[in-house]
Amino acid sequence: MRSRRRAFTILELLIVIGIIVTLMALLLPSLYRTRQAAYQVTCLGNMRQISHAALVYASENSSQMPYCNWGTSEDTGVYGYGWLFATINYRKNDPDPVVAKAWNSGHPPPQGVKTGVLWQYLNTMTIYHCPADSPDAYTGTEWMTSYLWNGAECGYGKLSSTPGVQLRQMKSDSQAVLMFEGLEQAYRGESKTGAVWNDGASYPNEEVLADRHWLGANVACYDGHAEWWDKATWVRWVNDGNFGRLWCYPATSNGR
């Protein structure tokens, strides 16, 4: 006599489904945190690579740091080629008419980074963006990068005949901030001046630190290391009236 196979009852199926749903509810937050941690680590690596590329550039150019692309999209600049892009291409003169149209439309093409002086050392476009930075609200140079340089590198526009400071001039280079993750999604209106992503560098009090990594973001320093800051740390150094980690232009006593 053949035995009959016993089928699952509705109740048993519901119990199994309930167990699966419970396990998913327990696992999803952990998976989310793991993914976010991976994004932050990748972003830290990106910023280290960019800052190391700047150090290599300086070592090959008598300690001269790359121009920080300070200026408006209409300005050819004091130095034709900056860390992020060739300033003249930001205006209208790219030989590719499609690319030139993009530059002039306020939607610079991501491949614009290939015209910057650091491209020869990096040679990978993904390095220029944090993987957690969404393109949904990109504006201006944010199409090229998630990162902004600290305008201290060019004296916050004071330098009119040279591209920027020399690395050997920097004080406390292990603490002085070279670049930071700028706030994404300009529509949020959190820029201090409205000059959101108009070039490759900013005043520390002009922009706002991004909040994509645990309500904070990464900064990189002149010695090539990168670290995470929360917004309170950013605000503290922005409001510091002395020479410090953000206000670090070496030619003045207060770094401004």
N, C-alpha and C positions, 0 to 999 in steps of 0.2 A: 504494500500500500504506500503510495507516494504522499509525502508530507506537503502541506500547503505553505507557501511563503507568506509570512505575516507582513502586512503593509503598515506604514506609519498612519497613526490616527491624526485627525485635524489638530487635536490638542498637542500632540508630540511635535508636529510641524511648527506650531506657534511657539512652543517652548524653544526649539532650535533657533527659529528666526529671532526670538527675543534675546537669546544669548549672543547671537552674531551682532545684533544692533548694539547691545551693551558693550561688547568688545570694541566695536568701531568707535563708539562714543568715548571710550577710554583711550584708544590709540590715536585718534585724530589730533587732539591737542599736542601730544608728544611728537607726532609726525610734523605738525606745523612748526613747533619750536625747533625741531631738527633742521627743517628746511630753512627757517629764518637764520639759524646759526650758520648754516652753510653759506647763505648769501653774504652774511657779514664777513666771514673768513675770506670768501672770494673777493669781496670789495676791498678788504685790507690788503690782500695780495696785489690787487690792481694798483692801489695807491702806492704801495712799496715799489712796484715796478716802474711807475711813472716817475716817482721821486729819484729812484736809482738811475733812471735814464737821464734825468736832469743833472745828476752828479757826474755821470760819465761825460755828458756834453760839456760841463764846466771843466773837467779834467783835460779835455781836448781843446779847450778854447781859453787858456790862460786864466782859469777860475771864473770866467764870465758865465753867469747863469743865463738861460734862455729868456728872451723877452716874454712877459706874462700876458701879452695880447690885451693890454690895458687900452681902452679907447672905444669909440663908437664904431658902428658899422660903416660910417662915412669917412673914417679916418684911416689914411694909409699908414699912420703911425711913425714913430721915430726909428723903428726897426722893422724891416719888411717881413720877417718871418718869426713867429712866436712859437711858444711851446705847443699850442693847440692847432693853429692854422696860419697860413700865409695871409697877412693882413690885407694885402692888395686883392686877394681872391675873395675876401669877405665882401668886397665892394661890388665888382661887376666883371672882372677880367679873366675869369677862368676860361681856358680855351674850349672847353666843352659847353655849348650853348645851353644844354639842359641843366648842367651844374650851375652855370652862371645865373640862369633864371631862378634856380632854387635859392642861391645866395641872396638874390635881390628881393625875394618874396617874403623874407623873414623866416624861412624854413631852410636853413643851411643843410646841405646834404651830410649825412654821417661820414661819408668818405672825405669830407673836408679835412679830417685829421691827417690825412696822408700828405697834406701840404705843410704840416707843422714840423719843426726841427727835431722833435722827439720820435717821429715815426720811424726814422732809420734804425732806432734802437728797439722799438716795440713791435712794429710790423704786424700788429693784430688789433683790429678795431674793437673787439669785445673788451679789451683792457680799459678802454675809455669810459665804460658804463658799468655802474653797479647793477648786478643782476636783479635787484629788488626795485630798481627805478623803472616805473612804468612809462611807456611813451604816450600814454593817453592824453597827457596835458603838456607835452614838451613845447617849449617856445625858444626862439633864438638859438644860441649856441648849445642849449641843452640837447639839441638833436645830435650834437657831436660828443658830448661828455656829461657825466654826472658830477664832475669835479670842477671847482673853481680855485684859481691860485689866489693867494693872499697878495693884495696890491702893494704890500711892503717891498716886494721884490723890485718894483720900479719907483719906489718912493711915493706911492700913491699919486703918480702923475707928475711929480716934481722934476724927474729926470727928463730933460728935453733933448739931449744929444747922445745918450748911451742907452742900450736896451735894458739895463737893470744893474743891480748890485753884483759884485763879485762874491763868490762863495766865501773866500777868505775874509771878507769884511763882516760876515754875519757873526753876531754875538750869541752865545748860548745856542749854537745850531742844533743841539739835541732837543731843545725845548721850543725854539722858534717855529711857528707853523708856516709851512710852505703852501699847503693846499688843503681844501676841506670839501666835504659833500654839501653842495648848495641845496637849498630847499627846492623840491620838485613841485610841480603843479602851481605855476605862478598865479593861476586864477584865485588862489586862496587869499591873495592880497596881503601877504605877510612881509613883502619886501619893505625895507625902511624908506626907500627913495623911489620905488617904481622902476628902477634900473635892473630888472630881473633878466639875467642871462643875455645881456646885450654884448658881452665880449668874453674874454677868458679869465678875468680877475675882478676882484671887488674889494672895497673897504670891509673890514670886519663888521662894522656897524651898518653896512649897506644891505647885506643879505642876512638870511636866517639859516642856521644850521638845519639840515634835513632831519627828519624824525623816523626814517624807515627802518632803523635797527634799534628795537627796544626803546623807542622814543628818544633816540639819539642818533649819532652818525660818527663817521670816521674822519680823522685828520691825519695828515702826514707832515713830517718835520724835515728840516734842512739836512739832518744827518741820515735820512733815508728810512727812518722807522715810522710806523703808523700806529695809531691807537684810537680807542673809542672814547667819545665824550657824550655826556648827556647835555641837555639844553641848559641846565643850570650852570655847568662848567663853562659853556660857550658864553653865556650872559656875563658871568663873573669876569672873564678875561676881556670881553668887549668893553666893559665898564671900568676896567682898571686904568687909572690915569697915568701909570708909569710905563716904562719900557717893559714889555712882557711877552707872553707867548704869541699873541695876535698882533699887537702893535710893536713890530720888531724891525722897523726900518733903521739900519745901523747909523745913519748920518745925523740923527737927532737924539736928544737926551730922553725924550718920552716915546720914541719909536714911531712917531706919526709923521 
